[in-house]
Amino acid sequence: MYNFDFETTCKNDNCIISLSKSVEKDILFIDVKMEQTEAAVPEQFSVKWKISGADCCGVWNSFARNHTIRPDWGSVDAISRLASGMPVQQITTFDSENKICVALSDVDTPTKISMGYCEETAEIICEAIFFTLPTNAVKKYSAKIRIDMRKIPFYDSIYETVDWWETECGYKSAFVPDSAKMPMDSLWYSFHQNLQKEEVLEECRLSKQLGMETVIIDDGWQTDDNNRGYAFCGDWSVCEAKMGNMASLVEEIHKIGQKVILWYSVPFVGLYSHKYEEFKDYLLDRSGNEEDFWALDPRYKKVREYLCGIYKKAVTEWKLDGLKLDFIDSFVLKGKSLEYDENRDFQSLEDAIHALMSEIKAELTAINSDILIEFRQSYIGPSIRKYGNMLRVGDCPGDILANRSQIVNLRLTSGKTAVHSDMIMWNTDDSAENASLQFANIIFSVPQISMLIKDLPNEHIQMLRFYISFWREYRNVLLGGKLTAKNPENDYSQAQSTLDNTTVVAVYTSNVVDVCSDNTVIVNASGADSVIVKNAVGKKFTVKGCTGKVISNGVVSAPLEELPMDKGAILFFEK
């Protein structure tokens, strides 16, 4: 199974690449060693091999939206570094099993895993590429390539890769407090930058009544400019005309019974901030929009001390429960920033990000051991999870398909870290049934909701109340059970989570459900008006519509029976 011919290439003639092989529990490990004649910033090098193209259906990586197998001259790449992505990529078969899953032990160094179809030979060309961006000067380097070709469900191969990172490679994730796993009201889509204290407080009161336990106050609290963009970022002083006194606002929200998370764009300093002049010589070249905001360079101690001090002061003085630390993946290495500067105490950007996040975590957990820290795609890898305990799907407003597929991707790769949906939103002119599909497609994550509740039609409020109540009742199964899914090449036709003897199934495009647990719940997250159940003869069921109203009940009488279900309806079998 693992009789490969490996080819190595390197741009540096003074570099020696050596490989050694071992097989453990039917998995091939390639020990990769690189040695240079003297310490220098490593040049890019790669390890390449090929496998048969038989029974290859799609490509999976941690946040791929296009799962098609592409030609080797335009291959699918899993691009990874500390602050973005993770080094794992998989070819899946026609029956949703693993064909080949490739992962790297080093998740910090900038790397790339490529897989493409060779039209001349009908083979898959696989390549692991190291040092795709400059790092520190070294004389020696080593890493492992993990190659799994076992014919097992695709998700089991991914789960085992994540377990390997955590147990064998030493990447332990941050502690996750229970509050990270409760529904949240995020104010970005509902307010954007148009925040006003009294309106925020009204939203908190209403969302708390519906079962949302935390509010995330997003961009806009720090500026009176509502034109979007980040030209005014960097000072992080409260815009009192909008928010009043921040400590008082947080105290009032705490009295309502909600926790408070505050947004920060970590790297960005804008042209119109007071801090721009102080930090204009500490910016990463060709970052931001290169016009009126840029990203700070964390390789300078001055930058790290400033950012860490900002967050420590905010959490201490305002009694915040958490921070939404945004845009960490916007620390980028380009242009003049690739040049050496003796004034930096780090030359490697990844090492500097590690140092920055370590300092932030140490300071904040010393204040509050249960501090909530939200990260967002694409900084969701096994190394960065040491610093954040909430991972959110990247922005996809109104996009059910993106939200659900990225939730499953994150659940497969995030261990016990709390996976959050992107904030769900919809048009209030829509029906409650259509609106409920936004929620029905994100049930295997912690729901974030971003709608102005005071403006919602009554039926939409009833829908939210029912779905949040359902989600909270089944939370342990939805988040703590084993998540499995079908047809990754189609962004998942169906997914289910099982804990003990309870299973919650979400029907996306495949409406046939095998009732495998005594206590099974089926959520109609598709646009279809029925679900077909197997192996449920004699079971009593109740169907509730998206607002919680009972719309039917009965007993399954056939081995394969079609049961009518409205969009967004939930079917409960009697325990």
Secondary structure as the mmCIF struct_conf table of DSSP 4:
data_model
#
loop_
_struct_conf.conf_type_id
_struct_conf.id
_struct_conf.beg_label_comp_id
_struct_conf.beg_label_asym_id
_struct_conf.beg_label_seq_id
_struct_conf.end_label_comp_id
_struct_conf.end_label_asym_id
_struct_conf.end_label_seq_id
STRN STRN1 GLU A 7 CYS A 10
BEND BEND1 LYS A 11 LYS A 11
TURN_TY1_P TURN_TY1_P1 ASP A 13 ASN A 14
STRN STRN2 CYS A 15 GLU A 24
TURN_TY1_P TURN_TY1_P2 LYS A 25 ASP A 26
STRN STRN3 ILE A 27 ALA A 40
HELX_LH_PP_P HELX_LH_PP_P1 VAL A 41 GLN A 44
STRN STRN4 PHE A 45 SER A 52
TURN_TY1_P TURN_TY1_P3 ALA A 54 ASP A 55
STRN STRN5 GLY A 58 ASN A 61
TURN_TY1_P TURN_TY1_P4 SER A 62 PHE A 63
BEND BEND2 ARG A 65 ARG A 65
STRN STRN6 PRO A 71 PRO A 71
HELX_RH_3T_P HELX_RH_3T_P1 ASP A 72 GLY A 74
STRN STRN7 VAL A 76 SER A 80
STRN STRN8 ARG A 81 ARG A 81
TURN_TY1_P TURN_TY1_P5 LEU A 82 ALA A 83
STRN STRN9 SER A 84 SER A 84
BEND BEND3 PRO A 87 PRO A 87
STRN STRN10 VAL A 88 THR A 92
TURN_TY1_P TURN_TY1_P6 PHE A 94 ASP A 95
BEND BEND4 SER A 96 SER A 96
STRN STRN11 GLU A 97 GLU A 97
STRN STRN12 ASN A 98 LEU A 104
BEND BEND5 SER A 105 SER A 105
BEND BEND6 ASP A 108 THR A 109
STRN STRN13 THR A 111 CYS A 118
TURN_TY1_P TURN_TY1_P7 GLU A 119 ALA A 122
STRN STRN14 GLU A 123 PHE A 130
BEND BEND7 THR A 132 LEU A 133
STRN STRN15 VAL A 138 ASP A 148
BEND BEND8 ILE A 152 ILE A 152
STRN STRN16 PRO A 153 PRO A 153
HELX_RH_AL_P HELX_RH_AL_P1 PHE A 154 THR A 167
TURN_TY1_P TURN_TY1_P8 GLU A 168 GLU A 168
BEND BEND9 CYS A 169 CYS A 169
HELX_LH_PP_P HELX_LH_PP_P2 LYS A 172 PHE A 175
HELX_RH_3T_P HELX_RH_3T_P2 ASP A 178 LYS A 181
BEND BEND10 MET A 182 MET A 182
STRN STRN17 MET A 184 SER A 186
HELX_RH_AL_P HELX_RH_AL_P2 TRP A 188 PHE A 191
TURN_TY1_P TURN_TY1_P9 HIS A 192 GLN A 193
HELX_RH_AL_P HELX_RH_AL_P3 LYS A 197 LEU A 210
TURN_TY1_P TURN_TY1_P10 GLY A 211 GLY A 211
STRN STRN18 THR A 214 ILE A 217
TURN_TY1_P TURN_TY1_P11 ASP A 219 GLN A 222
BEND BEND11 ASP A 224 ASP A 224
BEND BEND12 ASN A 227 ASN A 227
BEND BEND13 GLY A 229 TYR A 230
TURN_TY1_P TURN_TY1_P12 ALA A 231 GLY A 234
BEND BEND14 ASP A 235 ASP A 235
HELX_RH_AL_P HELX_RH_AL_P4 GLU A 240 MET A 243
HELX_RH_AL_P HELX_RH_AL_P5 MET A 246 ILE A 256
TURN_TY1_P TURN_TY1_P13 GLY A 257 GLY A 257
STRN STRN19 LYS A 259 SER A 265
BEND BEND15 VAL A 266 PRO A 267
STRN STRN20 PHE A 268 GLY A 270
TURN_TY1_P TURN_TY1_P14 LEU A 271 TYR A 272
BEND BEND16 SER A 273 SER A 273
TURN_TY1_P TURN_TY1_P15 HIS A 274 LYS A 275
HELX_RH_AL_P HELX_RH_AL_P6 TYR A 276 PHE A 279
TURN_TY1_P TURN_TY1_P16 LYS A 280 ASP A 281
BEND BEND17 TYR A 282 TYR A 282
STRN STRN21 LEU A 283 LEU A 283
TURN_TY1_P TURN_TY1_P17 ASP A 285 ARG A 286
TURN_TY1_P TURN_TY1_P18 GLY A 288 ASN A 289
BEND BEND18 GLU A 290 ASP A 292
STRN STRN22 PHE A 293 ALA A 295
STRN STRN23 LEU A 296 LEU A 296
TURN_TY1_P TURN_TY1_P19 PRO A 298 ARG A 299
BEND BEND19 TYR A 300 TYR A 300
HELX_RH_AL_P HELX_RH_AL_P7 LYS A 301 TRP A 318
BEND BEND20 ASP A 321 ASP A 321
STRN STRN24 GLY A 322 ASP A 326
HELX_RH_3T_P HELX_RH_3T_P3 ILE A 328 SER A 330
HELX_RH_3T_P HELX_RH_3T_P4 GLY A 335 LEU A 338
BEND BEND21 GLU A 339 GLU A 339
TURN_TY1_P TURN_TY1_P20 GLU A 342 ASN A 343
BEND BEND22 ASP A 345 ASP A 345
BEND BEND23 GLN A 347 GLN A 347
HELX_RH_AL_P HELX_RH_AL_P8 LEU A 349 ILE A 367
TURN_TY1_P TURN_TY1_P21 SER A 369 ASP A 370
STRN STRN25 LEU A 372 ARG A 376
TURN_TY1_P TURN_TY1_P22 GLN A 377 SER A 378
BEND BEND24 GLY A 381 GLY A 381
TURN_TY1_P TURN_TY1_P23 PRO A 382 SER A 383
HELX_RH_3T_P HELX_RH_3T_P5 ILE A 384 LYS A 386
TURN_TY1_P TURN_TY1_P24 TYR A 387 TYR A 387
BEND BEND25 ASN A 389 ASN A 389
STRN STRN26 MET A 390 ARG A 392
HELX_LH_PP_P HELX_LH_PP_P3 VAL A 393 ASP A 395
TURN_TY1_P TURN_TY1_P25 PRO A 397 GLY A 398
HELX_RH_AL_P HELX_RH_AL_P9 ILE A 400 THR A 413
BEND BEND26 SER A 414 SER A 414
TURN_TY1_P TURN_TY1_P26 GLY A 415 LYS A 416
BEND BEND27 THR A 417 THR A 417
STRN STRN27 ALA A 418 HIS A 420
HELX_LH_PP_P HELX_LH_PP_P4 SER A 421 MET A 423
STRN STRN28 ILE A 424 ILE A 424
TURN_TY1_P TURN_TY1_P27 THR A 428 ASP A 429
BEND BEND28 ASP A 430 ASP A 430
HELX_RH_AL_P HELX_RH_AL_P10 ALA A 432 ALA A 440
TURN_TY1_P TURN_TY1_P28 ASN A 441 PHE A 444
BEND BEND29 SER A 445 SER A 445
STRN STRN29 VAL A 446 VAL A 446
STRN STRN30 GLN A 448 ILE A 449
HELX_RH_3T_P HELX_RH_3T_P6 ILE A 453 ASP A 455
BEND BEND30 LEU A 456 LEU A 456
HELX_RH_AL_P HELX_RH_AL_P11 ASN A 458 GLU A 473
TURN_TY1_P TURN_TY1_P29 TYR A 474 TYR A 474
HELX_RH_AL_P HELX_RH_AL_P12 ARG A 475 GLY A 480
BEND BEND31 GLY A 481 GLY A 481
STRN STRN31 LYS A 482 LYS A 486
HELX_RH_3T_P HELX_RH_3T_P7 PRO A 488 ASN A 490
TURN_TY1_P TURN_TY1_P30 ASP A 491 ASP A 491
BEND BEND32 SER A 493 SER A 493
STRN STRN32 GLN A 494 LEU A 499
TURN_TY1_P TURN_TY1_P31 ASP A 500 ASN A 501
STRN STRN33 THR A 502 VAL A 507
BEND BEND33 TYR A 508 THR A 509
STRN STRN34 VAL A 512 ASP A 514
BEND BEND34 SER A 517 ASP A 518
STRN STRN35 ASN A 519 ASN A 524
BEND BEND35 SER A 526 GLY A 527
BEND BEND36 ASP A 529 ASP A 529
STRN STRN36 SER A 530 LYS A 534
BEND BEND37 ASN A 535 ASN A 535
TURN_TY1_P TURN_TY1_P32 VAL A 537 GLY A 538
STRN STRN37 LYS A 540 LYS A 544
TURN_TY1_P TURN_TY1_P33 CYS A 546 THR A 547
BEND BEND38 GLY A 548 GLY A 548
STRN STRN38 VAL A 550 VAL A 555
BEND BEND39 ALA A 558 PRO A 559
STRN STRN39 LEU A 560 PRO A 564
TURN_TY1_P TURN_TY1_P34 LYS A 567 GLY A 568
STRN STRN40 ILE A 570 PHE A 573
#
